[in-house]
């Protein structure tokens, strides 16, 4: 029996651990597909085009916006990010795929929820702002100015926590992952996602 199809939105401030949690989810739930966003930012040393992001220039990004090729798109930290409509349609058509994980900011989350109300929105919180600052500085991949910008942006992003269905605190990565795993398992068992099976069983039981 296949699992119900889920659209799972994961958002967080930079440094809250969303990328690590997303990777662990993909390992635990191989039938969940990771939505690979398009972005105009430069790739980091460990990132691969087509796996982590589709890295494109601003001109190509703007053309995709004009063609309405994105389910959502946003301007974040001086760069553009967008989620392709085609990718979502292909995932839904694949019988081996039980859902998509979106790694996006609160702006993109709002756009997706407006078009797909059944999407599940989860916000990852750091345990404290002191810890968030420590994590940002510990990356050693950004300038002090960029760290300050990301820290300031984090406060703005956290202000939008009320939009999300679930808040997961990433104080300890394994516990936070356990919370996320529980959310997915519970959402798969929601009545409206299992109603079709229940009705089919009722029909099969009639003489």
Z-matrix of the N, CA and C atoms (Angstrom, degrees):
N
C 1 1.462
C 2 1.520 1 109.58
N 3 1.318 2 116.70 1 130.49
C 4 1.462 3 120.89 2 -178.22
C 5 1.520 4 110.75 3 -78.34
N 6 1.335 5 115.68 4 153.95
C 7 1.461 6 120.96 5 177.66
C 8 1.521 7 109.89 6 -80.62
N 9 1.355 8 117.88 7 149.37
C 10 1.462 9 120.38 8 175.51
C 11 1.525 10 110.69 9 -60.05
N 12 1.332 11 116.63 10 145.09
C 13 1.462 12 121.82 11 -178.43
C 14 1.525 13 109.48 12 -75.64
N 15 1.331 14 116.35 13 127.77
C 16 1.463 15 122.47 14 -179.39
C 17 1.520 16 110.90 15 -117.83
N 18 1.315 17 115.59 16 143.26
C 19 1.461 18 122.16 17 168.30
C 20 1.523 19 106.08 18 -111.70
N 21 1.330 20 116.75 19 108.77
C 22 1.464 21 122.17 20 -173.83
C 23 1.522 22 110.27 21 -110.86
N 24 1.322 23 116.33 22 116.97
C 25 1.459 24 122.72 23 178.07
C 26 1.527 25 108.92 24 -95.74
N 27 1.327 26 116.66 25 125.63
C 28 1.463 27 121.81 26 173.91
C 29 1.521 28 108.43 27 -116.09
N 30 1.322 29 116.28 28 122.13
C 31 1.461 30 121.34 29 177.99
C 32 1.521 31 109.22 30 -129.30
N 33 1.325 32 115.30 31 155.26
C 34 1.464 33 119.71 32 177.15
C 35 1.516 34 108.57 33 -172.52
N 36 1.328 35 117.14 34 162.81
C 37 1.461 36 119.23 35 168.61
C 38 1.525 37 109.03 36 -68.44
N 39 1.318 38 117.17 37 156.92
C 40 1.467 39 120.68 38 173.41
C 41 1.525 40 109.17 39 -58.42
N 42 1.330 41 116.31 40 133.02
C 43 1.452 42 120.41 41 178.09
C 44 1.515 43 115.04 42 95.67
N 45 1.335 44 117.37 43 -1.57
C 46 1.469 45 119.57 44 -178.85
C 47 1.522 46 112.58 45 -84.37
N 48 1.337 47 117.54 46 -8.98
C 49 1.461 48 120.52 47 175.99
C 50 1.510 49 115.29 48 99.57
N 51 1.327 50 116.69 49 15.51
C 52 1.464 51 120.86 50 -176.99
C 53 1.519 52 112.86 51 -61.75
N 54 1.327 53 117.24 52 -41.13
C 55 1.467 54 120.63 53 -177.75
C 56 1.527 55 111.11 54 -62.93
N 57 1.328 56 116.95 55 -43.86
C 58 1.466 57 120.88 56 178.61
C 59 1.523 58 111.18 57 -64.11
N 60 1.317 59 117.24 58 -42.84
C 61 1.460 60 121.05 59 179.68
C 62 1.526 61 111.32 60 -65.27
N 63 1.325 62 116.51 61 -38.38
C 64 1.463 63 120.32 62 178.18
C 65 1.524 64 110.46 63 -63.12
N 66 1.326 65 116.62 64 -42.74
C 67 1.467 66 120.34 65 178.81
C 68 1.525 67 111.03 66 -61.46
N 69 1.328 68 117.36 67 -41.25
C 70 1.462 69 120.82 68 179.51
C 71 1.531 70 111.11 69 -67.22
N 72 1.324 71 116.80 70 -35.36
C 73 1.463 72 120.04 71 177.16
C 74 1.520 73 111.14 72 -63.97
N 75 1.324 74 115.88 73 -41.28
C 76 1.468 75 120.05 74 -180.00
C 77 1.527 76 111.17 75 -64.50
N 78 1.318 77 116.68 76 -34.00
C 79 1.466 78 120.47 77 178.42
C 80 1.533 79 110.82 78 -72.15
N 81 1.321 80 116.96 79 -38.74
C 82 1.465 81 121.75 80 -177.88
C 83 1.525 82 111.98 81 -76.64
N 84 1.337 83 116.35 82 -37.80
C 85 1.466 84 121.37 83 -176.87
C 86 1.528 85 109.55 84 -120.01
N 87 1.332 86 118.28 85 79.71
C 88 1.469 87 120.59 86 -176.06
C 89 1.521 88 114.28 87 -64.07
N 90 1.339 89 117.43 88 -17.90
C 91 1.466 90 118.71 89 178.02
C 92 1.526 91 112.63 90 -87.36
N 93 1.336 92 117.00 91 3.00
C 94 1.462 93 121.42 92 170.12
C 95 1.523 94 108.36 93 -94.93
N 96 1.303 95 116.66 94 129.91
C 97 1.463 96 121.31 95 -177.62
C 98 1.527 97 109.71 96 -98.66
N 99 1.309 98 116.16 97 139.35
C 100 1.463 99 122.05 98 177.43
C 101 1.523 100 109.32 99 -86.54
N 102 1.310 101 116.84 100 124.72
C 103 1.458 102 121.00 101 177.80
C 104 1.528 103 109.38 102 -72.79
N 105 1.316 104 116.37 103 117.79
C 106 1.464 105 121.37 104 -179.43
C 107 1.525 106 108.34 105 -90.87
N 108 1.317 107 116.09 106 107.18
C 109 1.463 108 121.36 107 -176.91
C 110 1.523 109 111.80 108 -76.34
N 111 1.327 110 115.08 109 156.20
C 112 1.459 111 121.49 110 168.95
C 113 1.530 112 107.83 111 -88.27
N 114 1.315 113 117.47 112 142.03
C 115 1.462 114 120.59 113 177.90
C 116 1.522 115 111.19 114 -148.19
N 117 1.325 116 114.42 115 152.62
C 118 1.466 117 120.45 116 177.13
C 119 1.526 118 111.82 117 -95.71
N 120 1.325 119 117.97 118 -2.95
C 121 1.467 120 118.41 119 -178.53
C 122 1.529 121 110.63 120 -78.36
N 123 1.323 122 114.97 121 161.76
C 124 1.458 123 121.17 122 179.57
C 125 1.534 124 109.97 123 -74.94
N 126 1.332 125 118.73 124 143.05
C 127 1.469 126 120.47 125 178.81
C 128 1.525 127 111.76 126 -69.81
N 129 1.329 128 115.92 127 145.87
C 130 1.460 129 120.73 128 172.68
C 131 1.523 130 108.71 129 -79.71
N 132 1.324 131 115.76 130 168.95
C 133 1.470 132 120.97 131 -172.92
C 134 1.521 133 113.04 132 -57.78
N 135 1.333 134 117.52 133 -35.78
C 136 1.468 135 120.55 134 -175.50
C 137 1.527 136 113.09 135 -93.21
N 138 1.327 137 117.64 136 -0.07
C 139 1.465 138 120.67 137 -175.21
C 140 1.527 139 111.89 138 -90.86
N 141 1.326 140 114.61 139 147.93
C 142 1.463 141 121.11 140 -178.23
C 143 1.520 142 109.44 141 -123.97
N 144 1.330 143 116.11 142 132.99
C 145 1.458 144 121.01 143 179.17
C 146 1.529 145 110.14 144 -63.12
N 147 1.336 146 115.93 145 130.64
C 148 1.448 147 120.99 146 -179.74
C 149 1.510 148 113.93 147 91.09
N 150 1.334 149 117.17 148 -21.08
C 151 1.463 150 121.01 149 177.52
C 152 1.519 151 110.64 150 -100.35
N 153 1.335 152 116.77 151 -51.73
C 154 1.460 153 121.26 152 -179.35
C 155 1.527 154 111.48 153 -91.45
N 156 1.318 155 115.98 154 -44.66
C 157 1.466 156 123.59 155 177.13
C 158 1.520 157 108.62 156 -150.06
N 159 1.334 158 115.02 157 162.07
C 160 1.456 159 120.88 158 164.51
C 161 1.534 160 105.42 159 -95.28
N 162 1.320 161 117.21 160 105.42
C 163 1.463 162 121.39 161 -176.78
C 164 1.530 163 109.34 162 -85.72
N 165 1.329 164 115.94 163 117.70
C 166 1.462 165 121.03 164 -178.89
C 167 1.524 166 109.20 165 -134.41
N 168 1.339 167 116.50 166 166.13
C 169 1.462 168 119.51 167 178.73
C 170 1.532 169 110.47 168 -85.89
N 171 1.322 170 115.70 169 170.51
C 172 1.467 171 120.63 170 -174.82
C 173 1.530 172 111.71 171 -64.82
N 174 1.320 173 117.21 172 -36.40
C 175 1.465 174 120.51 173 -179.80
C 176 1.530 175 110.66 174 -61.68
N 177 1.334 176 116.56 175 -46.71
C 178 1.465 177 120.31 176 179.59
C 179 1.529 178 111.24 177 -66.15
N 180 1.325 179 116.06 178 -36.36
C 181 1.463 180 119.87 179 178.83
C 182 1.526 181 110.18 180 -63.78
N 183 1.334 182 116.08 181 -46.47
C 184 1.463 183 120.23 182 -179.75
C 185 1.525 184 111.64 183 -61.45
N 186 1.323 185 116.78 184 -34.59
C 187 1.464 186 120.45 185 177.87
C 188 1.526 187 111.08 186 -65.51
N 189 1.329 188 116.86 187 -39.34
C 190 1.463 189 120.74 188 177.34
C 191 1.527 190 111.16 189 -65.88
N 192 1.334 191 116.56 190 -37.01
C 193 1.465 192 120.57 191 176.28
C 194 1.524 193 109.84 192 -62.79
N 195 1.336 194 116.60 193 -45.00
C 196 1.466 195 121.34 194 179.90
C 197 1.523 196 111.61 195 -60.76
N 198 1.324 197 116.65 196 -35.51
C 199 1.469 198 121.78 197 -179.35
C 200 1.529 199 112.52 198 -82.34
N 201 1.347 200 116.13 199 0.77
C 202 1.467 201 122.27 200 -178.26
C 203 1.530 202 110.83 201 55.36
N 204 1.335 203 115.08 202 42.45
C 205 1.467 204 121.60 203 -177.77
C 206 1.527 205 112.88 204 -86.05
N 207 1.348 206 117.60 205 -4.61
C 208 1.461 207 120.84 206 -176.95
C 209 1.528 208 111.97 207 -105.81
N 210 1.330 209 115.75 208 138.51
C 211 1.457 210 120.86 209 168.96
C 212 1.522 211 109.30 210 -69.02
N 213 1.320 212 115.13 211 -37.60
C 214 1.470 213 121.69 212 175.20
C 215 1.513 214 108.18 213 -153.16
N 216 1.332 215 115.33 214 154.08
C 217 1.457 216 119.32 215 172.06
C 218 1.519 217 108.39 216 -154.19
N 219 1.323 218 115.58 217 155.91
C 220 1.464 219 120.16 218 -176.93
C 221 1.521 220 110.28 219 -155.29
N 222 1.332 221 114.48 220 159.68
C 223 1.464 222 122.53 221 175.28
C 224 1.523 223 106.69 222 -103.38
N 225 1.345 224 116.44 223 113.90
C 226 1.469 225 121.77 224 -173.87
C 227 1.523 226 110.03 225 -132.12
N 228 1.347 227 116.55 226 128.71
C 229 1.469 228 121.25 227 176.61
C 230 1.538 229 111.71 228 49.91
N 231 1.326 230 116.88 229 46.85
C 232 1.467 231 123.76 230 175.29
C 233 1.529 232 113.33 231 70.33
N 234 1.325 233 117.75 232 12.31
C 235 1.462 234 121.59 233 176.94
C 236 1.522 235 109.63 234 -133.57
N 237 1.341 236 116.09 235 165.52
C 238 1.460 237 121.54 236 -179.95
C 239 1.527 238 110.41 237 -108.28
N 240 1.330 239 115.43 238 143.93
C 241 1.456 240 122.30 239 178.12
C 242 1.525 241 108.57 240 -134.79
N 243 1.337 242 117.01 241 142.92
C 244 1.459 243 119.80 242 179.00
C 245 1.518 244 112.04 243 -151.22
N 246 1.340 245 116.22 244 150.95
C 247 1.462 246 123.01 245 178.88
C 248 1.517 247 109.39 246 -109.72
N 249 1.315 248 116.85 247 122.71
C 250 1.462 249 122.68 248 -175.77
C 251 1.526 250 112.19 249 -71.38
N 252 1.334 251 116.09 250 133.71
C 253 1.463 252 121.04 251 175.04
C 254 1.526 253 111.29 252 -64.59
N 255 1.332 254 115.83 253 -39.91
C 256 1.457 255 120.70 254 -177.58
C 257 1.509 256 112.86 255 -59.95
N 258 1.323 257 116.59 256 -36.43
C 259 1.463 258 120.57 257 -179.21
C 260 1.524 259 111.09 258 -64.45
N 261 1.335 260 116.60 259 -39.25
C 262 1.458 261 121.05 260 179.63
C 263 1.526 262 110.41 261 -66.47
N 264 1.319 263 116.08 262 -43.49
C 265 1.464 264 120.41 263 -179.06
C 266 1.525 265 111.16 264 -63.61
N 267 1.331 266 116.55 265 -39.79
C 268 1.470 267 119.82 266 179.12
C 269 1.528 268 111.39 267 -66.35
N 270 1.323 269 116.07 268 -38.08
C 271 1.468 270 119.81 269 179.85
C 272 1.525 271 110.90 270 -65.17
N 273 1.322 272 117.25 271 -42.71
C 274 1.463 273 120.75 272 -179.70
C 275 1.525 274 111.61 273 -65.33
N 276 1.333 275 116.16 274 -29.68
C 277 1.469 276 120.48 275 -179.37
C 278 1.527 277 112.66 276 -81.15
N 279 1.329 278 117.08 277 -11.21
C 280 1.464 279 121.62 278 -177.36
C 281 1.533 280 109.75 279 -89.96
N 282 1.333 281 119.29 280 114.02
C 283 1.471 282 120.55 281 -178.37
C 284 1.528 283 113.71 282 -65.26
N 285 1.338 284 117.34 283 -17.60
C 286 1.460 285 121.18 284 178.97
C 287 1.528 286 112.69 285 -85.35
N 288 1.323 287 116.94 286 -7.75
C 289 1.468 288 121.42 287 -176.96
C 290 1.525 289 109.98 288 -100.79
N 291 1.327 290 117.17 289 126.58
C 292 1.466 291 122.16 290 -178.60
C 293 1.521 292 112.46 291 -106.60
N 294 1.326 293 116.93 292 12.13
C 295 1.457 294 118.70 293 177.67
C 296 1.512 295 113.14 294 152.56
N 297 1.325 296 114.71 295 173.90
C 298 1.461 297 121.74 296 -178.36
C 299 1.521 298 109.45 297 -129.83
N 300 1.330 299 115.56 298 138.18
C 301 1.462 300 122.28 299 173.97
C 302 1.524 301 108.29 300 -101.13
N 303 1.329 302 116.70 301 123.37
C 304 1.458 303 122.03 302 176.80
C 305 1.524 304 109.48 303 -101.93
N 306 1.306 305 117.35 304 123.06
C 307 1.466 306 123.07 305 176.05
C 308 1.525 307 106.71 306 -102.76
N 309 1.341 308 116.97 307 90.50
C 310 1.464 309 121.18 308 -172.36
C 311 1.526 310 110.68 309 -140.75
N 312 1.324 311 115.67 310 166.92
C 313 1.460 312 120.63 311 178.88
C 314 1.534 313 109.47 312 -85.72
N 315 1.338 314 116.24 313 177.80
C 316 1.460 315 120.30 314 -174.80
C 317 1.525 316 112.45 315 -64.46
N 318 1.351 317 117.55 316 -29.37
C 319 1.460 318 119.54 317 178.28
C 320 1.528 319 110.55 318 -64.29
N 321 1.333 320 115.58 319 -47.92
C 322 1.456 321 120.16 320 177.96
C 323 1.515 322 111.80 321 -64.51
N 324 1.331 323 116.59 322 -36.80
C 325 1.467 324 120.65 323 179.04
C 326 1.521 325 110.70 324 -60.72
N 327 1.320 326 116.78 325 -41.92
C 328 1.467 327 120.49 326 178.97
C 329 1.525 328 111.13 327 -64.81
N 330 1.329 329 117.04 328 -40.35
C 331 1.462 330 120.22 329 179.47
C 332 1.525 331 111.28 330 -64.28
N 333 1.330 332 116.43 331 -43.24
C 334 1.464 333 119.73 332 179.64
C 335 1.525 334 110.55 333 -65.37
N 336 1.325 335 117.67 334 -44.93
C 337 1.463 336 120.98 335 -178.91
C 338 1.529 337 110.95 336 -62.70
N 339 1.334 338 116.70 337 -34.01
C 340 1.465 339 119.62 338 178.49
C 341 1.527 340 111.38 339 -64.80
N 342 1.341 341 116.47 340 -34.60
C 343 1.466 342 120.83 341 -178.76
C 344 1.526 343 112.57 342 -93.01
N 345 1.335 344 116.24 343 -28.52
C 346 1.472 345 121.31 344 -177.94
C 347 1.534 346 107.73 345 -131.28
N 348 1.342 347 117.80 346 83.21
C 349 1.470 348 120.69 347 -173.68
C 350 1.523 349 114.69 348 -59.81
N 351 1.346 350 117.50 349 -24.84
C 352 1.464 351 119.28 350 -177.41
C 353 1.526 352 113.70 351 -79.32
N 354 1.338 353 117.45 352 -3.45
C 355 1.463 354 120.63 353 178.73
C 356 1.533 355 110.21 354 -60.82
N 357 1.329 356 116.10 355 142.09
C 358 1.467 357 122.82 356 -179.20
C 359 1.525 358 108.15 357 -98.20
N 360 1.318 359 117.44 358 124.36
C 361 1.465 360 121.44 359 -174.59
C 362 1.527 361 111.02 360 -110.09
N 363 1.339 362 115.44 361 123.30
C 364 1.468 363 122.06 362 -179.06
C 365 1.525 364 108.83 363 -122.77
N 366 1.322 365 116.40 364 132.28
C 367 1.465 366 121.16 365 178.03
C 368 1.525 367 108.87 366 -112.38
N 369 1.342 368 115.72 367 128.10
C 370 1.466 369 121.72 368 179.30
C 371 1.525 370 109.05 369 -93.71
N 372 1.323 371 116.60 370 122.27
C 373 1.462 372 122.29 371 -179.84
C 374 1.529 373 110.86 372 -105.06
N 375 1.331 374 117.71 373 143.65
C 376 1.466 375 120.05 374 169.06
C 377 1.526 376 108.39 375 -76.78
N 378 1.331 377 118.97 376 159.09
C 379 1.463 378 119.89 377 179.48
C 380 1.525 379 112.98 378 -69.35
N 381 1.333 380 117.17 379 -24.95
C 382 1.460 381 121.80 380 179.00
C 383 1.522 382 108.86 381 -162.50
N 384 1.324 383 116.53 382 162.11
C 385 1.464 384 120.22 383 177.66
C 386 1.530 385 110.63 384 -71.72
N 387 1.329 386 116.65 385 -29.07
C 388 1.470 387 120.15 386 176.96
C 389 1.529 388 109.88 387 -63.96
N 390 1.333 389 115.85 388 -44.37
C 391 1.466 390 120.31 389 179.17
C 392 1.527 391 110.88 390 -66.80
N 393 1.325 392 116.89 391 -37.80
C 394 1.465 393 119.85 392 178.29
C 395 1.524 394 110.47 393 -61.79
N 396 1.329 395 116.95 394 -44.69
C 397 1.462 396 120.47 395 178.75
C 398 1.530 397 110.63 396 -62.18
N 399 1.320 398 117.21 397 -40.04
C 400 1.464 399 120.93 398 179.05
C 401 1.526 400 110.78 399 -61.80
N 402 1.321 401 116.52 400 -42.45
C 403 1.467 402 120.29 401 179.98
C 404 1.525 403 111.33 402 -66.05
N 405 1.315 404 116.52 403 -41.76
C 406 1.465 405 119.73 404 179.95
C 407 1.529 406 110.73 405 -62.41
N 408 1.314 407 116.52 406 -44.39
C 409 1.466 408 119.93 407 179.76
C 410 1.524 409 111.24 408 -68.94
N 411 1.331 410 116.66 409 -29.65
C 412 1.455 411 120.72 410 -178.05
C 413 1.512 412 114.47 411 -72.64
N 414 1.318 413 117.48 412 -11.38
C 415 1.462 414 120.12 413 178.76
C 416 1.527 415 112.11 414 -66.44
N 417 1.337 416 115.63 415 -34.53
C 418 1.470 417 121.83 416 -179.15
C 419 1.530 418 112.83 417 57.20
N 420 1.323 419 116.40 418 25.77
C 421 1.465 420 119.95 419 -179.93
C 422 1.520 421 112.40 420 -119.94
N 423 1.351 422 116.34 421 1.71
C 424 1.454 423 120.02 422 -176.34
C 425 1.525 424 110.23 423 -135.56
N 426 1.307 425 115.25 424 155.55
C 427 1.458 426 120.90 425 179.12
C 428 1.523 427 110.36 426 -72.67
N 429 1.329 428 115.92 427 164.23
C 430 1.462 429 120.42 428 177.01
C 431 1.526 430 110.84 429 -59.49
N 432 1.332 431 115.70 430 -37.72
C 433 1.466 432 119.46 431 179.57
C 434 1.525 433 111.08 432 -63.11
N 435 1.334 434 116.86 433 -42.73
C 436 1.459 435 120.14 434 179.65
C 437 1.526 436 111.08 435 -66.62
N 438 1.333 437 116.91 436 -37.32
C 439 1.467 438 120.19 437 176.66
C 440 1.520 439 109.96 438 -61.19
N 441 1.333 440 116.95 439 -43.13
C 442 1.470 441 120.60 440 178.91
C 443 1.521 442 110.95 441 -62.52
N 444 1.336 443 116.30 442 -41.38
C 445 1.471 444 120.20 443 179.72
C 446 1.520 445 111.22 444 -64.47
N 447 1.326 446 116.27 445 -43.40
C 448 1.464 447 119.77 446 -179.59
C 449 1.531 448 111.11 447 -66.91
N 450 1.325 449 116.39 448 -36.12
C 451 1.462 450 120.25 449 178.91
C 452 1.524 451 110.28 450 -66.41
N 453 1.330 452 116.44 451 -42.63
C 454 1.467 453 120.33 452 177.85
C 455 1.526 454 110.74 453 -65.31
N 456 1.344 455 115.91 454 -40.66
C 457 1.465 456 120.21 455 179.04
C 458 1.523 457 111.09 456 -64.31
N 459 1.335 458 116.54 457 -33.09
C 460 1.466 459 120.57 458 -179.77
C 461 1.522 460 111.26 459 -60.50
N 462 1.323 461 116.17 460 -39.73
C 463 1.461 462 119.40 461 179.71
C 464 1.525 463 111.07 462 -64.02
N 465 1.335 464 116.48 463 -38.09
C 466 1.467 465 121.08 464 177.23
C 467 1.528 466 110.24 465 -65.82
N 468 1.327 467 116.55 466 -44.82
C 469 1.465 468 120.70 467 -178.31
C 470 1.524 469 111.43 468 -63.13
N 471 1.329 470 117.29 469 -41.23
C 472 1.466 471 120.51 470 -179.03
C 473 1.528 472 110.93 471 -64.90
N 474 1.326 473 117.51 472 -27.84
C 475 1.468 474 120.84 473 177.42
C 476 1.528 475 112.24 474 -58.91
N 477 1.332 476 117.07 475 -22.33
C 478 1.468 477 121.55 476 -176.85
C 479 1.529 478 112.38 477 -95.29
N 480 1.327 479 117.27 478 17.51
C 481 1.473 480 120.39 479 -176.64
C 482 1.527 481 112.30 480 -58.90
N 483 1.332 482 116.99 481 -29.47
C 484 1.462 483 121.19 482 -176.37
C 485 1.518 484 114.59 483 -64.52
N 486 1.320 485 117.65 484 -17.11
C 487 1.467 486 121.49 485 178.84
C 488 1.529 487 111.87 486 -73.53
N 489 1.317 488 117.39 487 -25.90
C 490 1.465 489 121.86 488 -168.46
C 491 1.530 490 112.57 489 -87.41
N 492 1.342 491 114.67 490 152.57
C 493 1.463 492 120.96 491 179.54
C 494 1.523 493 111.81 492 -77.05
N 495 1.336 494 116.36 493 -34.44
C 496 1.463 495 121.94 494 -175.90
C 497 1.528 496 109.90 495 -135.02
N 498 1.340 497 115.57 496 144.25
C 499 1.461 498 122.44 497 172.78
C 500 1.528 499 107.74 498 -118.76
N 501 1.333 500 116.44 499 120.35
C 502 1.466 501 121.68 500 -179.83
C 503 1.527 502 108.47 501 -113.42
N 504 1.319 503 117.24 502 123.71
C 505 1.467 504 121.82 503 179.68
C 506 1.525 505 109.06 504 -90.05
N 507 1.326 506 116.37 505 120.67
C 508 1.466 507 120.54 506 179.62
C 509 1.527 508 109.87 507 -97.71
N 510 1.331 509 114.54 508 77.78
C 511 1.458 510 121.07 509 173.96
C 512 1.529 511 108.89 510 -89.21
N 513 1.328 512 115.09 511 -42.19
C 514 1.469 513 122.85 512 178.29
C 515 1.527 514 106.80 513 -131.49
N 516 1.331 515 116.88 514 124.18
C 517 1.463 516 121.68 515 -166.34
C 518 1.523 517 112.90 516 -59.32
N 519 1.334 518 118.68 517 -40.54
C 520 1.466 519 120.63 518 -177.83
C 521 1.525 520 111.81 519 -67.64
N 522 1.327 521 116.78 520 -37.36
C 523 1.469 522 120.06 521 177.86
C 524 1.526 523 110.14 522 -68.24
N 525 1.329 524 116.80 523 -43.38
C 526 1.466 525 120.17 524 178.80
C 527 1.525 526 110.34 525 -61.68
N 528 1.336 527 116.16 526 -40.14
C 529 1.457 528 119.49 527 178.05
C 530 1.527 529 110.88 528 -64.60
N 531 1.322 530 117.07 529 -40.08
C 532 1.460 531 120.48 530 176.83
C 533 1.517 532 112.06 531 -59.60
N 534 1.340 533 116.20 532 -38.90
C 535 1.464 534 120.40 533 177.08
C 536 1.531 535 110.66 534 -63.70
N 537 1.334 536 116.83 535 -43.96
C 538 1.466 537 120.83 536 178.83
C 539 1.524 538 111.41 537 -63.52
N 540 1.316 539 116.17 538 -43.06
C 541 1.463 540 120.66 539 178.93
C 542 1.532 541 110.25 540 -59.68
N 543 1.323 542 116.23 541 -41.83
C 544 1.460 543 120.55 542 178.55
C 545 1.518 544 112.61 543 -62.81
N 546 1.332 545 116.25 544 -38.33
C 547 1.467 546 120.60 545 178.14
C 548 1.522 547 110.56 546 -61.78
N 549 1.329 548 116.73 547 -46.64
C 550 1.468 549 120.76 548 -178.90
C 551 1.523 550 110.97 549 -62.45
N 552 1.320 551 117.37 550 -46.05
C 553 1.463 552 120.62 551 -178.99
C 554 1.526 553 111.21 552 -63.92
N 555 1.338 554 116.43 553 -40.06
C 556 1.464 555 119.77 554 179.03
C 557 1.524 556 111.37 555 -67.55
N 558 1.337 557 116.83 556 -41.93
C 559 1.464 558 119.92 557 -178.87
C 560 1.530 559 111.49 558 -66.49
N 561 1.315 560 117.47 559 -33.64
C 562 1.470 561 120.04 560 176.89
C 563 1.528 562 111.27 561 -64.64
N 564 1.330 563 116.90 562 -24.64
C 565 1.465 564 120.99 563 -176.97
C 566 1.526 565 113.12 564 -99.12
N 567 1.334 566 117.29 565 5.62
C 568 1.462 567 119.55 566 176.92
C 569 1.525 568 109.96 567 -58.49
N 570 1.319 569 116.78 568 145.12
C 571 1.463 570 121.55 569 -174.52
C 572 1.525 571 113.19 570 -54.13
N 573 1.333 572 117.20 571 -45.81
C 574 1.465 573 118.88 572 -175.35
C 575 1.527 574 112.04 573 -67.80
N 576 1.338 575 117.21 574 -21.13
C 577 1.465 576 119.32 575 178.53
C 578 1.532 577 112.11 576 -87.04
N 579 1.308 578 117.65 577 -17.42
C 580 1.465 579 121.42 578 178.87
C 581 1.532 580 112.20 579 -109.91
N 582 1.335 581 116.93 580 0.11
C 583 1.467 582 120.19 581 -175.86
C 584 1.523 583 112.15 582 -61.29
N 585 1.329 584 117.07 583 -39.39
C 586 1.466 585 119.93 584 -179.17
C 587 1.529 586 110.78 585 -60.49
N 588 1.333 587 117.06 586 -42.33
C 589 1.459 588 120.84 587 177.98
C 590 1.524 589 110.62 588 -63.42
N 591 1.330 590 117.04 589 -44.12
C 592 1.463 591 120.69 590 -179.36
C 593 1.527 592 110.89 591 -60.63
N 594 1.336 593 116.91 592 -43.30
C 595 1.465 594 120.82 593 179.19
C 596 1.523 595 111.26 594 -65.93
N 597 1.321 596 116.33 595 -37.47
C 598 1.465 597 119.95 596 179.01
C 599 1.530 598 110.69 597 -65.14
N 600 1.320 599 116.66 598 -39.59
C 601 1.459 600 120.58 599 177.23
C 602 1.527 601 111.44 600 -64.17
N 603 1.336 602 115.81 601 -39.11
C 604 1.464 603 119.32 602 178.68
C 605 1.523 604 111.41 603 -64.28
N 606 1.335 605 115.76 604 -42.56
C 607 1.468 606 119.28 605 179.46
C 608 1.526 607 110.94 606 -64.92
N 609 1.329 608 116.40 607 -39.37
C 610 1.462 609 120.40 608 -178.79
C 611 1.527 610 111.81 609 -68.05
N 612 1.323 611 116.97 610 -25.10
C 613 1.458 612 120.44 611 -177.83
C 614 1.511 613 114.22 612 -84.20
N 615 1.332 614 116.91 613 -9.28
C 616 1.467 615 120.03 614 -179.28
C 617 1.524 616 110.55 615 -81.55
N 618 1.320 617 116.48 616 136.60
C 619 1.471 618 121.97 617 179.62
C 620 1.528 619 110.35 618 -86.50
